[in-house]
Amino acid sequence: MSSLLFLAQQDNGGAGILGGVLSLMCLFWAIGIAGGVFWLWMLIDALANEPTTNEKLLWFLVIFFLNIVGAIVYFIVRRSGRPRTAA
């Protein structure tokens, strides 16, 4: 019985730490990919749905240079303020 407890408490060479680091890395990759897709979606939405060329250019530059912050600002300011049309 005591030998089983000793084996259960042995260090497994850092595999627990490595598994935690890999899972955290996968989480960061998923968040980064989701942020990139959201940024690209807002960039295309600004170019497709803004009424004038000046507004398209302004929002394109805001989203492009401010990256994810600019995309969130565009989403909150412009996209949520747009009236919804019935399909």
N, C-alpha and C positions, 0 to 999 in steps of 0.2 A: 504494500500500500504506500509506503513512504517513497519507494522508487518512482511510482507513478506521479506523486506530487512533485518530486524533484524534476522529472521530465517536463511536467506542465509548466514549471517556473523557469525553465532554461531560456536563455536568449536565443532567438531564432535568426540571428545574423542581421537584424535591422529590417526584416521583411515587413514588419508592421509599420514602420516609419515610411518605407518606400511605397507601400500601398496607399498610405494617407497622402503622400506627396503626389502620386500619380492621379488619385481621384480628385485632388484639389486642382491639379493641372488640367484635367478634363473639364472640370467645372469652369475654370477661367476661359478655356477654349470655346466652350459652348456660349458663355456670356459674350465673348468677343465676336463670335460669328453672328449671334442674334443682334448685337449692336451694329455690326456692319450691314446686315440685311435691312435693319430699320433705317439706317442712314441712307442707304441707296434707295429705299422705298420713298422716303421723304424727298430726296433729291429729284427723283422722277416725278413724284406727285406735284412738286412745285413747278417743274417745267411744263407739265401737262395741264394743270388746272388754274394757273394764275391768268387773269384776264388780259393784262397788258405786258408788253415786252419789258418795260422798266421794272415791273414787279417780279417778273420771272428772273431777270438778271439779279435784282437785289436779293431775292430769297435764295437763288442759286449760290451767290457769293457768301451769304450768311451761313447756309448749311455746309458749303464746301470748306470754308475756313474755320468755322467753329466746331466742325465735325459732329459728334453725338450731341453736344450741348445745343448747337444750332438746329439740329433735327428735332430735338425735344421742344425748343422754342417755337419752331414752325408748327409742330403738331399741336401745341397748346393754343397758339395765337390764331393761326389761319385755318387749320383743318377742323378744329372743334367749332369755330365760328361760322363755318359754311352751312347754309341750309341744306337739309337732306331732301333729295328728290325721290319720289315714289317710282319704283321700277315697273 
